[in-house]
Amino acid sequence: MDQFLYIMLYLQIGLCFFCLYRIIRGPTIPDRMVAIDIFGILVVGICVILAVLTDRMFIIDIGIAWIILSFIGTLTLAKYLGGKRLND
């Protein structure tokens, strides 16, 4: 079982590099934002795998905080791209 978790950990870390490439080279701002969202999801997956492998469940709290901040950032950017002010 540990071997499978290590394979999934390395796979997710590799996929993070593809997301970083899209964040840097994305042709439009929405493409970059989607890549940032996917990167956040991958980081949460990495946190969960690390929590299971190391038996330190506080790492899941870090993942939850990361995904909440990512969600707020997505909402803020969507509102900005929609042409509205942030306090509307």
PDB file of N, CA, C and O in Angstrom:
ATOM      1  N   MET A   1       0.821  -1.197   0.000  1.00  0.00           N
ATOM      2  CA  MET A   1       0.000   0.000   0.000  1.00  0.00           C
ATOM      3  C   MET A   1       0.867   1.264   0.000  1.00  0.00           C
ATOM      4  O   MET A   1       0.542   2.241  -0.674  1.00  0.00           O
ATOM      5  N   ASP A   2       1.964   1.241   0.754  1.00  0.00           N
ATOM      6  CA  ASP A   2       2.839   2.410   0.785  1.00  0.00           C
ATOM      7  C   ASP A   2       3.444   2.694  -0.581  1.00  0.00           C
ATOM      8  O   ASP A   2       3.633   3.853  -0.952  1.00  0.00           O
ATOM      9  N   GLN A   3       3.747   1.638  -1.328  1.00  0.00           N
ATOM     10  CA  GLN A   3       4.323   1.808  -2.663  1.00  0.00           C
ATOM     11  C   GLN A   3       3.353   2.568  -3.565  1.00  0.00           C
ATOM     12  O   GLN A   3       3.761   3.445  -4.326  1.00  0.00           O
ATOM     13  N   PHE A   4       2.074   2.228  -3.474  1.00  0.00           N
ATOM     14  CA  PHE A   4       1.054   2.907  -4.272  1.00  0.00           C
ATOM     15  C   PHE A   4       0.970   4.390  -3.896  1.00  0.00           C
ATOM     16  O   PHE A   4       0.853   5.253  -4.766  1.00  0.00           O
ATOM     17  N   LEU A   5       1.032   4.675  -2.593  1.00  0.00           N
ATOM     18  CA  LEU A   5       0.957   6.069  -2.155  1.00  0.00           C
ATOM     19  C   LEU A   5       2.165   6.869  -2.623  1.00  0.00           C
ATOM     20  O   LEU A   5       2.032   8.034  -2.999  1.00  0.00           O
ATOM     21  N   TYR A   6       3.337   6.253  -2.603  1.00  0.00           N
ATOM     22  CA  TYR A   6       4.527   6.957  -3.109  1.00  0.00           C
ATOM     23  C   TYR A   6       4.418   7.217  -4.610  1.00  0.00           C
ATOM     24  O   TYR A   6       4.818   8.282  -5.083  1.00  0.00           O
ATOM     25  N   ILE A   7       3.888   6.268  -5.353  1.00  0.00           N
ATOM     26  CA  ILE A   7       3.706   6.463  -6.794  1.00  0.00           C
ATOM     27  C   ILE A   7       2.728   7.616  -7.037  1.00  0.00           C
ATOM     28  O   ILE A   7       2.968   8.464  -7.897  1.00  0.00           O
ATOM     29  N   MET A   8       1.636   7.649  -6.286  1.00  0.00           N
ATOM     30  CA  MET A   8       0.656   8.719  -6.452  1.00  0.00           C
ATOM     31  C   MET A   8       1.239  10.075  -6.037  1.00  0.00           C
ATOM     32  O   MET A   8       0.933  11.101  -6.644  1.00  0.00           O
ATOM     33  N   LEU A   9       2.074  10.069  -5.008  1.00  0.00           N
ATOM     34  CA  LEU A   9       2.724  11.306  -4.575  1.00  0.00           C
ATOM     35  C   LEU A   9       3.627  11.861  -5.670  1.00  0.00           C
ATOM     36  O   LEU A   9       3.563  13.048  -5.989  1.00  0.00           O
ATOM     37  N   TYR A  10       4.459  11.013  -6.239  1.00  0.00           N
ATOM     38  CA  TYR A  10       5.351  11.459  -7.313  1.00  0.00           C
ATOM     39  C   TYR A  10       4.571  11.872  -8.554  1.00  0.00           C
ATOM     40  O   TYR A  10       4.959  12.816  -9.243  1.00  0.00           O
ATOM     41  N   LEU A  11       3.484  11.182  -8.845  1.00  0.00           N
ATOM     42  CA  LEU A  11       2.661  11.541  -9.994  1.00  0.00           C
ATOM     43  C   LEU A  11       2.048  12.927  -9.806  1.00  0.00           C
ATOM     44  O   LEU A  11       2.032  13.735 -10.734  1.00  0.00           O
ATOM     45  N   GLN A  12       1.545  13.196  -8.609  1.00  0.00           N
ATOM     46  CA  GLN A  12       0.943  14.506  -8.369  1.00  0.00           C
ATOM     47  C   GLN A  12       1.986  15.615  -8.388  1.00  0.00           C
ATOM     48  O   GLN A  12       1.712  16.716  -8.864  1.00  0.00           O
ATOM     49  N   ILE A  13       3.172  15.336  -7.877  1.00  0.00           N
ATOM     50  CA  ILE A  13       4.236  16.339  -7.945  1.00  0.00           C
ATOM     51  C   ILE A  13       4.602  16.613  -9.403  1.00  0.00           C
ATOM     52  O   ILE A  13       4.839  17.763  -9.773  1.00  0.00           O
ATOM     53  N   GLY A  14       4.650  15.578 -10.226  1.00  0.00           N
ATOM     54  CA  GLY A  14       4.920  15.771 -11.649  1.00  0.00           C
ATOM     55  C   GLY A  14       3.834  16.574 -12.337  1.00  0.00           C
ATOM     56  O   GLY A  14       4.124  17.415 -13.188  1.00  0.00           O
ATOM     57  N   LEU A  15       2.585  16.321 -11.975  1.00  0.00           N
ATOM     58  CA  LEU A  15       1.484  17.082 -12.564  1.00  0.00           C
ATOM     59  C   LEU A  15       1.517  18.541 -12.131  1.00  0.00           C
ATOM     60  O   LEU A  15       1.048  19.415 -12.860  1.00  0.00           O
ATOM     61  N   CYS A  16       2.064  18.810 -10.958  1.00  0.00           N
ATOM     62  CA  CYS A  16       2.214  20.203 -10.510  1.00  0.00           C
ATOM     63  C   CYS A  16       3.114  20.987 -11.456  1.00  0.00           C
ATOM     64  O   CYS A  16       2.889  22.174 -11.691  1.00  0.00           O
ATOM     65  N   PHE A  17       4.135  20.323 -12.001  1.00  0.00           N
ATOM     66  CA  PHE A  17       5.018  21.015 -12.943  1.00  0.00           C
ATOM     67  C   PHE A  17       4.277  21.388 -14.225  1.00  0.00           C
ATOM     68  O   PHE A  17       4.527  22.452 -14.792  1.00  0.00           O
ATOM     69  N   PHE A  18       3.364  20.520 -14.692  1.00  0.00           N
ATOM     70  CA  PHE A  18       2.562  20.870 -15.861  1.00  0.00           C
ATOM     71  C   PHE A  18       1.667  22.072 -15.570  1.00  0.00           C
ATOM     72  O   PHE A  18       1.492  22.942 -16.424  1.00  0.00           O
ATOM     73  N   CYS A  19       1.102  22.119 -14.361  1.00  0.00           N
ATOM     74  CA  CYS A  19       0.273  23.268 -13.993  1.00  0.00           C
ATOM     75  C   CYS A  19       1.105  24.535 -13.908  1.00  0.00           C
ATOM     76  O   CYS A  19       0.659  25.596 -14.345  1.00  0.00           O
ATOM     77  N   LEU A  20       2.301  24.443 -13.355  1.00  0.00           N
ATOM     78  CA  LEU A  20       3.176  25.615 -13.297  1.00  0.00           C
ATOM     79  C   LEU A  20       3.527  26.118 -14.684  1.00  0.00           C
ATOM     80  O   LEU A  20       3.619  27.325 -14.905  1.00  0.00           O
ATOM     81  N   TYR A  21       3.725  25.196 -15.625  1.00  0.00           N
ATOM     82  CA  TYR A  21       3.994  25.595 -17.003  1.00  0.00           C
ATOM     83  C   TYR A  21       2.805  26.370 -17.573  1.00  0.00           C
ATOM     84  O   TYR A  21       2.988  27.391 -18.236  1.00  0.00           O
ATOM     85  N   ARG A  22       1.587  25.887 -17.314  1.00  0.00           N
ATOM     86  CA  ARG A  22       0.397  26.562 -17.837  1.00  0.00           C
ATOM     87  C   ARG A  22       0.188  27.901 -17.135  1.00  0.00           C
ATOM     88  O   ARG A  22      -0.300  28.845 -17.755  1.00  0.00           O
ATOM     89  N   ILE A  23       0.545  28.001 -15.869  1.00  0.00           N
ATOM     90  CA  ILE A  23       0.425  29.274 -15.155  1.00  0.00           C
ATOM     91  C   ILE A  23       1.367  30.309 -15.764  1.00  0.00           C
ATOM     92  O   ILE A  23       0.999  31.474 -15.921  1.00  0.00           O
ATOM     93  N   ILE A  24       2.564  29.887 -16.102  1.00  0.00           N
ATOM     94  CA  ILE A  24       3.552  30.816 -16.655  1.00  0.00           C
ATOM     95  C   ILE A  24       3.265  31.132 -18.111  1.00  0.00           C
ATOM     96  O   ILE A  24       3.345  32.295 -18.507  1.00  0.00           O
ATOM     97  N   ARG A  25       2.933  30.137 -18.919  1.00  0.00           N
ATOM     98  CA  ARG A  25       2.795  30.311 -20.363  1.00  0.00           C
ATOM     99  C   ARG A  25       1.349  30.375 -20.851  1.00  0.00           C
ATOM    100  O   ARG A  25       1.112  30.401 -22.059  1.00  0.00           O
ATOM    101  N   GLY A  26       0.372  30.401 -19.930  1.00  0.00           N
ATOM    102  CA  GLY A  26      -1.025  30.400 -20.346  1.00  0.00           C
ATOM    103  C   GLY A  26      -1.346  31.551 -21.276  1.00  0.00           C
ATOM    104  O   GLY A  26      -0.928  32.680 -21.018  1.00  0.00           O
ATOM    105  N   PRO A  27      -2.074  31.298 -22.347  1.00  0.00           N
ATOM    106  CA  PRO A  27      -2.330  32.383 -23.298  1.00  0.00           C
ATOM    107  C   PRO A  27      -3.272  33.459 -22.744  1.00  0.00           C
ATOM    108  O   PRO A  27      -3.161  34.625 -23.125  1.00  0.00           O
ATOM    109  N   THR A  28      -4.189  33.086 -21.856  1.00  0.00           N
ATOM    110  CA  THR A  28      -5.124  34.076 -21.323  1.00  0.00           C
ATOM    111  C   THR A  28      -5.159  33.974 -19.802  1.00  0.00           C
ATOM    112  O   THR A  28      -4.681  33.002 -19.216  1.00  0.00           O
ATOM    113  N   ILE A  29      -5.727  34.983 -19.188  1.00  0.00           N
ATOM    114  CA  ILE A  29      -5.841  34.996 -17.731  1.00  0.00           C
ATOM    115  C   ILE A  29      -6.762  33.873 -17.226  1.00  0.00           C
ATOM    116  O   ILE A  29      -6.426  33.235 -16.228  1.00  0.00           O
ATOM    117  N   PRO A  30      -7.908  33.604 -17.872  1.00  0.00           N
ATOM    118  CA  PRO A  30      -8.730  32.477 -17.394  1.00  0.00           C
ATOM    119  C   PRO A  30      -7.995  31.126 -17.468  1.00  0.00           C
ATOM    120  O   PRO A  30      -8.180  30.275 -16.598  1.00  0.00           O
ATOM    121  N   ASP A  31      -7.169  30.929 -18.497  1.00  0.00           N
ATOM    122  CA  ASP A  31      -6.384  29.696 -18.563  1.00  0.00           C
ATOM    123  C   ASP A  31      -5.434  29.586 -17.380  1.00  0.00           C
ATOM    124  O   ASP A  31      -5.265  28.510 -16.806  1.00  0.00           O
ATOM    125  N   ARG A  32      -4.833  30.675 -17.029  1.00  0.00           N
ATOM    126  CA  ARG A  32      -3.920  30.678 -15.881  1.00  0.00           C
ATOM    127  C   ARG A  32      -4.669  30.421 -14.585  1.00  0.00           C
ATOM    128  O   ARG A  32      -4.166  29.726 -13.703  1.00  0.00           O
ATOM    129  N   MET A  33      -5.869  30.977 -14.465  1.00  0.00           N
ATOM    130  CA  MET A  33      -6.649  30.773 -13.237  1.00  0.00           C
ATOM    131  C   MET A  33      -7.093  29.330 -13.093  1.00  0.00           C
ATOM    132  O   MET A  33      -7.091  28.792 -11.986  1.00  0.00           O
ATOM    133  N   VAL A  34      -7.471  28.699 -14.186  1.00  0.00           N
ATOM    134  CA  VAL A  34      -7.822  27.282 -14.131  1.00  0.00           C
ATOM    135  C   VAL A  34      -6.615  26.453 -13.706  1.00  0.00           C
ATOM    136  O   VAL A  34      -6.748  25.515 -12.920  1.00  0.00           O
ATOM    137  N   ALA A  35      -5.447  26.796 -14.221  1.00  0.00           N
ATOM    138  CA  ALA A  35      -4.230  26.082 -13.831  1.00  0.00           C
ATOM    139  C   ALA A  35      -3.921  26.294 -12.351  1.00  0.00           C
ATOM    140  O   ALA A  35      -3.458  25.371 -11.681  1.00  0.00           O
ATOM    141  N   ILE A  36      -4.167  27.482 -11.841  1.00  0.00           N
ATOM    142  CA  ILE A  36      -3.951  27.739 -10.415  1.00  0.00           C
ATOM    143  C   ILE A  36      -4.916  26.914  -9.571  1.00  0.00           C
ATOM    144  O   ILE A  36      -4.529  26.388  -8.527  1.00  0.00           O
ATOM    145  N   ASP A  37      -6.170  26.794 -10.013  1.00  0.00           N
ATOM    146  CA  ASP A  37      -7.141  25.962  -9.290  1.00  0.00           C
ATOM    147  C   ASP A  37      -6.719  24.494  -9.280  1.00  0.00           C
ATOM    148  O   ASP A  37      -6.774  23.832  -8.244  1.00  0.00           O
ATOM    149  N   ILE A  38      -6.303  23.999 -10.427  1.00  0.00           N
ATOM    150  CA  ILE A  38      -5.867  22.606 -10.501  1.00  0.00           C
ATOM    151  C   ILE A  38      -4.624  22.390  -9.646  1.00  0.00           C
ATOM    152  O   ILE A  38      -4.485  21.351  -9.000  1.00  0.00           O
ATOM    153  N   PHE A  39      -3.719  23.372  -9.641  1.00  0.00           N
ATOM    154  CA  PHE A  39      -2.531  23.293  -8.796  1.00  0.00           C
ATOM    155  C   PHE A  39      -2.925  23.197  -7.323  1.00  0.00           C
ATOM    156  O   PHE A  39      -2.339  22.419  -6.570  1.00  0.00           O
ATOM    157  N   GLY A  40      -3.921  23.990  -6.913  1.00  0.00           N
ATOM    158  CA  GLY A  40      -4.401  23.930  -5.534  1.00  0.00           C
ATOM    159  C   GLY A  40      -4.980  22.577  -5.179  1.00  0.00           C
ATOM    160  O   GLY A  40      -4.755  22.070  -4.080  1.00  0.00           O
ATOM    161  N   ILE A  41      -5.718  21.994  -6.094  1.00  0.00           N
ATOM    162  CA  ILE A  41      -6.290  20.661  -5.859  1.00  0.00           C
ATOM    163  C   ILE A  41      -5.182  19.628  -5.731  1.00  0.00           C
ATOM    164  O   ILE A  41      -5.250  18.744  -4.877  1.00  0.00           O
ATOM    165  N   LEU A  42      -4.162  19.735  -6.574  1.00  0.00           N
ATOM    166  CA  LEU A  42      -3.039  18.801  -6.486  1.00  0.00           C
ATOM    167  C   LEU A  42      -2.274  18.960  -5.173  1.00  0.00           C
ATOM    168  O   LEU A  42      -1.828  17.971  -4.593  1.00  0.00           O
ATOM    169  N   VAL A  43      -2.122  20.193  -4.706  1.00  0.00           N
ATOM    170  CA  VAL A  43      -1.429  20.414  -3.434  1.00  0.00           C
ATOM    171  C   VAL A  43      -2.215  19.800  -2.280  1.00  0.00           C
ATOM    172  O   VAL A  43      -1.624  19.231  -1.363  1.00  0.00           O
ATOM    173  N   VAL A  44      -3.531  19.909  -2.317  1.00  0.00           N
ATOM    174  CA  VAL A  44      -4.348  19.290  -1.278  1.00  0.00           C
ATOM    175  C   VAL A  44      -4.202  17.772  -1.328  1.00  0.00           C
ATOM    176  O   VAL A  44      -4.129  17.123  -0.285  1.00  0.00           O
ATOM    177  N   GLY A  45      -4.160  17.204  -2.524  1.00  0.00           N
ATOM    178  CA  GLY A  45      -3.931  15.759  -2.650  1.00  0.00           C
ATOM    179  C   GLY A  45      -2.581  15.352  -2.095  1.00  0.00           C
ATOM    180  O   GLY A  45      -2.459  14.315  -1.444  1.00  0.00           O
ATOM    181  N   ILE A  46      -1.570  16.161  -2.350  1.00  0.00           N
ATOM    182  CA  ILE A  46      -0.237  15.882  -1.820  1.00  0.00           C
ATOM    183  C   ILE A  46      -0.261  15.954  -0.292  1.00  0.00           C
ATOM    184  O   ILE A  46       0.362  15.129   0.377  1.00  0.00           O
ATOM    185  N   CYS A  47      -0.969  16.926   0.254  1.00  0.00           N
ATOM    186  CA  CYS A  47      -1.071  17.047   1.714  1.00  0.00           C
ATOM    187  C   CYS A  47      -1.745  15.820   2.323  1.00  0.00           C
ATOM    188  O   CYS A  47      -1.313  15.328   3.366  1.00  0.00           O
ATOM    189  N   VAL A  48      -2.782  15.332   1.687  1.00  0.00           N
ATOM    190  CA  VAL A  48      -3.483  14.150   2.208  1.00  0.00           C
ATOM    191  C   VAL A  48      -2.583  12.922   2.157  1.00  0.00           C
ATOM    192  O   VAL A  48      -2.525  12.154   3.118  1.00  0.00           O
ATOM    193  N   ILE A  49      -1.887  12.733   1.050  1.00  0.00           N
ATOM    194  CA  ILE A  49      -0.992  11.578   0.939  1.00  0.00           C
ATOM    195  C   ILE A  49       0.122  11.668   1.980  1.00  0.00           C
ATOM    196  O   ILE A  49       0.462  10.670   2.616  1.00  0.00           O
ATOM    197  N   LEU A  50       0.690  12.857   2.154  1.00  0.00           N
ATOM    198  CA  LEU A  50       1.737  13.021   3.170  1.00  0.00           C
ATOM    199  C   LEU A  50       1.194  12.780   4.574  1.00  0.00           C
ATOM    200  O   LEU A  50       1.895  12.221   5.417  1.00  0.00           O
ATOM    201  N   ALA A  51      -0.034  13.189   4.834  1.00  0.00           N
ATOM    202  CA  ALA A  51      -0.636  12.958   6.148  1.00  0.00           C
ATOM    203  C   ALA A  51      -0.811  11.467   6.415  1.00  0.00           C
ATOM    204  O   ALA A  51      -0.582  11.001   7.532  1.00  0.00           O
ATOM    205  N   VAL A  52      -1.213  10.729   5.402  1.00  0.00           N
ATOM    206  CA  VAL A  52      -1.389   9.285   5.568  1.00  0.00           C
ATOM    207  C   VAL A  52      -0.041   8.593   5.734  1.00  0.00           C
ATOM    208  O   VAL A  52       0.099   7.697   6.567  1.00  0.00           O
ATOM    209  N   LEU A  53       0.941   8.999   4.952  1.00  0.00           N
ATOM    210  CA  LEU A  53       2.253   8.348   5.025  1.00  0.00           C
ATOM    211  C   LEU A  53       2.983   8.630   6.337  1.00  0.00           C
ATOM    212  O   LEU A  53       3.681   7.758   6.856  1.00  0.00           O
ATOM    213  N   THR A  54       2.829   9.834   6.873  1.00  0.00           N
ATOM    214  CA  THR A  54       3.584  10.209   8.069  1.00  0.00           C
ATOM    215  C   THR A  54       2.771  10.111   9.361  1.00  0.00           C
ATOM    216  O   THR A  54       3.317  10.318  10.444  1.00  0.00           O
ATOM    217  N   ASP A  55       1.492   9.803   9.266  1.00  0.00           N
ATOM    218  CA  ASP A  55       0.586   9.735  10.425  1.00  0.00           C
ATOM    219  C   ASP A  55       0.516  11.062  11.183  1.00  0.00           C
ATOM    220  O   ASP A  55       0.370  11.078  12.405  1.00  0.00           O
ATOM    221  N   ARG A  56       0.620  12.152  10.464  1.00  0.00           N
ATOM    222  CA  ARG A  56       0.474  13.490  11.055  1.00  0.00           C
ATOM    223  C   ARG A  56      -0.728  14.155  10.396  1.00  0.00           C
ATOM    224  O   ARG A  56      -0.621  14.717   9.305  1.00  0.00           O
ATOM    225  N   MET A  57      -1.851  14.085  11.060  1.00  0.00           N
ATOM    226  CA  MET A  57      -3.105  14.522  10.467  1.00  0.00           C
ATOM    227  C   MET A  57      -3.265  16.038  10.411  1.00  0.00           C
ATOM    228  O   MET A  57      -4.192  16.533   9.771  1.00  0.00           O
ATOM    229  N   PHE A  58      -2.376  16.785  11.073  1.00  0.00           N
ATOM    230  CA  PHE A  58      -2.476  18.244  10.997  1.00  0.00           C
ATOM    231  C   PHE A  58      -2.154  18.749   9.596  1.00  0.00           C
ATOM    232  O   PHE A  58      -2.489  19.883   9.254  1.00  0.00           O
ATOM    233  N   ILE A  59      -1.508  17.919   8.787  1.00  0.00           N
ATOM    234  CA  ILE A  59      -1.193  18.326   7.409  1.00  0.00           C
ATOM    235  C   ILE A  59      -2.483  18.488   6.604  1.00  0.00           C
ATOM    236  O   ILE A  59      -2.531  19.286   5.668  1.00  0.00           O
ATOM    237  N   ILE A  60      -3.509  17.750   6.955  1.00  0.00           N
ATOM    238  CA  ILE A  60      -4.799  17.899   6.275  1.00  0.00           C
ATOM    239  C   ILE A  60      -5.369  19.289   6.538  1.00  0.00           C
ATOM    240  O   ILE A  60      -6.009  19.868   5.661  1.00  0.00           O
ATOM    241  N   ASP A  61      -5.146  19.829   7.731  1.00  0.00           N
ATOM    242  CA  ASP A  61      -5.594  21.200   8.030  1.00  0.00           C
ATOM    243  C   ASP A  61      -4.924  22.210   7.109  1.00  0.00           C
ATOM    244  O   ASP A  61      -5.555  23.173   6.672  1.00  0.00           O
ATOM    245  N   ILE A  62      -3.665  21.993   6.818  1.00  0.00           N
ATOM    246  CA  ILE A  62      -2.959  22.868   5.885  1.00  0.00           C
ATOM    247  C   ILE A  62      -3.611  22.798   4.507  1.00  0.00           C
ATOM    248  O   ILE A  62      -3.793  23.823   3.849  1.00  0.00           O
ATOM    249  N   GLY A  63      -3.960  21.602   4.077  1.00  0.00           N
ATOM    250  CA  GLY A  63      -4.634  21.438   2.789  1.00  0.00           C
ATOM    251  C   GLY A  63      -5.988  22.125   2.752  1.00  0.00           C
ATOM    252  O   GLY A  63      -6.356  22.731   1.745  1.00  0.00           O
ATOM    253  N   ILE A  64      -6.729  22.031   3.850  1.00  0.00           N
ATOM    254  CA  ILE A  64      -8.042  22.682   3.909  1.00  0.00           C
ATOM    255  C   ILE A  64      -7.886  24.202   3.835  1.00  0.00           C
ATOM    256  O   ILE A  64      -8.639  24.872   3.128  1.00  0.00           O
ATOM    257  N   ALA A  65      -6.915  24.738   4.561  1.00  0.00           N
ATOM    258  CA  ALA A  65      -6.680  26.184   4.507  1.00  0.00           C
ATOM    259  C   ALA A  65      -6.279  26.607   3.094  1.00  0.00           C
ATOM    260  O   ALA A  65      -6.722  27.649   2.611  1.00  0.00           O
ATOM    261  N   TRP A  66      -5.445  25.807   2.430  1.00  0.00           N
ATOM    262  CA  TRP A  66      -5.009  26.115   1.067  1.00  0.00           C
ATOM    263  C   TRP A  66      -6.208  26.173   0.118  1.00  0.00           C
ATOM    264  O   TRP A  66      -6.305  27.089  -0.698  1.00  0.00           O
ATOM    265  N   ILE A  67      -7.118  25.206   0.219  1.00  0.00           N
ATOM    266  CA  ILE A  67      -8.236  25.146  -0.725  1.00  0.00           C
ATOM    267  C   ILE A  67      -9.229  26.277  -0.455  1.00  0.00           C
ATOM    268  O   ILE A  67      -9.862  26.772  -1.387  1.00  0.00           O
ATOM    269  N   ILE A  68      -9.377  26.696   0.808  1.00  0.00           N
ATOM    270  CA  ILE A  68     -10.259  27.820   1.103  1.00  0.00           C
ATOM    271  C   ILE A  68      -9.691  29.104   0.504  1.00  0.00           C
ATOM    272  O   ILE A  68     -10.428  29.886  -0.095  1.00  0.00           O
ATOM    273  N   LEU A  69      -8.388  29.326   0.661  1.00  0.00           N
ATOM    274  CA  LEU A  69      -7.765  30.512   0.066  1.00  0.00           C
ATOM    275  C   LEU A  69      -7.834  30.474  -1.460  1.00  0.00           C
ATOM    276  O   LEU A  69      -8.026  31.508  -2.100  1.00  0.00           O
ATOM    277  N   SER A  70      -7.679  29.300  -2.034  1.00  0.00           N
ATOM    278  CA  SER A  70      -7.773  29.160  -3.484  1.00  0.00           C
ATOM    279  C   SER A  70      -9.186  29.495  -3.967  1.00  0.00           C
ATOM    280  O   SER A  70      -9.356  30.143  -4.999  1.00  0.00           O
ATOM    281  N   PHE A  71     -10.180  29.059  -3.228  1.00  0.00           N
ATOM    282  CA  PHE A  71     -11.569  29.340  -3.587  1.00  0.00           C
ATOM    283  C   PHE A  71     -11.855  30.832  -3.531  1.00  0.00           C
ATOM    284  O   PHE A  71     -12.490  31.379  -4.432  1.00  0.00           O
ATOM    285  N   ILE A  72     -11.389  31.490  -2.480  1.00  0.00           N
ATOM    286  CA  ILE A  72     -11.599  32.936  -2.353  1.00  0.00           C
ATOM    287  C   ILE A  72     -10.888  33.682  -3.486  1.00  0.00           C
ATOM    288  O   ILE A  72     -11.427  34.639  -4.040  1.00  0.00           O
ATOM    289  N   GLY A  73      -9.681  33.239  -3.821  1.00  0.00           N
ATOM    290  CA  GLY A  73      -8.966  33.862  -4.927  1.00  0.00           C
ATOM    291  C   GLY A  73      -9.678  33.678  -6.252  1.00  0.00           C
ATOM    292  O   GLY A  73      -9.701  34.594  -7.073  1.00  0.00           O
ATOM    293  N   THR A  74     -10.256  32.512  -6.474  1.00  0.00           N
ATOM    294  CA  THR A  74     -11.002  32.254  -7.706  1.00  0.00           C
ATOM    295  C   THR A  74     -12.229  33.147  -7.800  1.00  0.00           C
ATOM    296  O   THR A  74     -12.517  33.712  -8.855  1.00  0.00           O
ATOM    297  N   LEU A  75     -12.944  33.270  -6.701  1.00  0.00           N
ATOM    298  CA  LEU A  75     -14.118  34.151  -6.709  1.00  0.00           C
ATOM    299  C   LEU A  75     -13.736  35.602  -6.972  1.00  0.00           C
ATOM    300  O   LEU A  75     -14.428  36.314  -7.700  1.00  0.00           O
ATOM    301  N   THR A  76     -12.633  36.032  -6.375  1.00  0.00           N
ATOM    302  CA  THR A  76     -12.181  37.409  -6.564  1.00  0.00           C
ATOM    303  C   THR A  76     -11.790  37.661  -8.015  1.00  0.00           C
ATOM    304  O   THR A  76     -12.165  38.682  -8.592  1.00  0.00           O
ATOM    305  N   LEU A  77     -11.047  36.745  -8.600  1.00  0.00           N
ATOM    306  CA  LEU A  77     -10.635  36.934  -9.994  1.00  0.00           C
ATOM    307  C   LEU A  77     -11.829  36.862 -10.940  1.00  0.00           C
ATOM    308  O   LEU A  77     -11.890  37.613 -11.914  1.00  0.00           O
ATOM    309  N   ALA A  78     -12.776  35.971 -10.667  1.00  0.00           N
ATOM    310  CA  ALA A  78     -13.966  35.881 -11.519  1.00  0.00           C
ATOM    311  C   ALA A  78     -14.770  37.176 -11.464  1.00  0.00           C
ATOM    312  O   ALA A  78     -15.294  37.633 -12.480  1.00  0.00           O
ATOM    313  N   LYS A  79     -14.863  37.754 -10.292  1.00  0.00           N
ATOM    314  CA  LYS A  79     -15.582  39.014 -10.171  1.00  0.00           C
ATOM    315  C   LYS A  79     -14.844  40.131 -10.908  1.00  0.00           C
ATOM    316  O   LYS A  79     -15.464  40.963 -11.569  1.00  0.00           O
ATOM    317  N   TYR A  80     -13.531  40.140 -10.788  1.00  0.00           N
ATOM    318  CA  TYR A  80     -12.721  41.153 -11.489  1.00  0.00           C
ATOM    319  C   TYR A  80     -12.835  41.001 -12.995  1.00  0.00           C
ATOM    320  O   TYR A  80     -12.986  41.993 -13.709  1.00  0.00           O
ATOM    321  N   LEU A  81     -12.764  39.755 -13.491  1.00  0.00           N
ATOM    322  CA  LEU A  81     -12.862  39.543 -14.926  1.00  0.00           C
ATOM    323  C   LEU A  81     -14.263  39.822 -15.453  1.00  0.00           C
ATOM    324  O   LEU A  81     -14.442  40.118 -16.634  1.00  0.00           O
ATOM    325  N   GLY A  82     -15.254  39.726 -14.575  1.00  0.00           N
ATOM    326  CA  GLY A  82     -16.635  40.050 -14.956  1.00  0.00           C
ATOM    327  C   GLY A  82     -16.892  41.533 -15.060  1.00  0.00           C
ATOM    328  O   GLY A  82     -17.981  41.941 -15.464  1.00  0.00           O
ATOM    329  N   GLY A  83     -15.916  42.354 -14.704  1.00  0.00           N
ATOM    330  CA  GLY A  83     -16.039  43.789 -14.831  1.00  0.00           C
ATOM    331  C   GLY A  83     -16.641  44.471 -13.607  1.00  0.00           C
ATOM    332  O   GLY A  83     -16.945  45.663 -13.647  1.00  0.00           O
ATOM    333  N   LYS A  84     -16.813  43.726 -12.531  1.00  0.00           N
ATOM    334  CA  LYS A  84     -17.377  44.320 -11.314  1.00  0.00           C
ATOM    335  C   LYS A  84     -16.255  44.702 -10.367  1.00  0.00           C
ATOM    336  O   LYS A  84     -15.153  44.154 -10.414  1.00  0.00           O
ATOM    337  N   ARG A  85     -16.572  45.664  -9.501  1.00  0.00           N
ATOM    338  CA  ARG A  85     -15.632  46.012  -8.451  1.00  0.00           C
ATOM    339  C   ARG A  85     -15.695  44.956  -7.358  1.00  0.00           C
ATOM    340  O   ARG A  85     -16.673  44.216  -7.251  1.00  0.00           O
ATOM    341  N   LEU A  86     -14.657  44.894  -6.559  1.00  0.00           N
ATOM    342  CA  LEU A  86     -14.585  43.836  -5.545  1.00  0.00           C
ATOM    343  C   LEU A  86     -15.565  44.051  -4.400  1.00  0.00           C
ATOM    344  O   LEU A  86     -15.895  43.095  -3.698  1.00  0.00           O
ATOM    345  N   ASN A  87     -16.041  45.279  -4.190  1.00  0.00           N
ATOM    346  CA  ASN A  87     -16.981  45.510  -3.094  1.00  0.00           C
ATOM    347  C   ASN A  87     -18.444  45.515  -3.551  1.00  0.00           C
ATOM    348  O   ASN A  87     -19.330  45.854  -2.767  1.00  0.00           O
ATOM    349  N   ASP A  88     -18.702  45.150  -4.791  1.00  0.00           N
ATOM    350  CA  ASP A  88     -20.089  45.052  -5.287  1.00  0.00           C
ATOM    351  C   ASP A  88     -20.732  43.756  -4.853  1.00  0.00           C
ATOM    352  O   ASP A  88     -21.892  43.504  -5.178  1.00  0.00           O
TER     353      ASP A  88
END
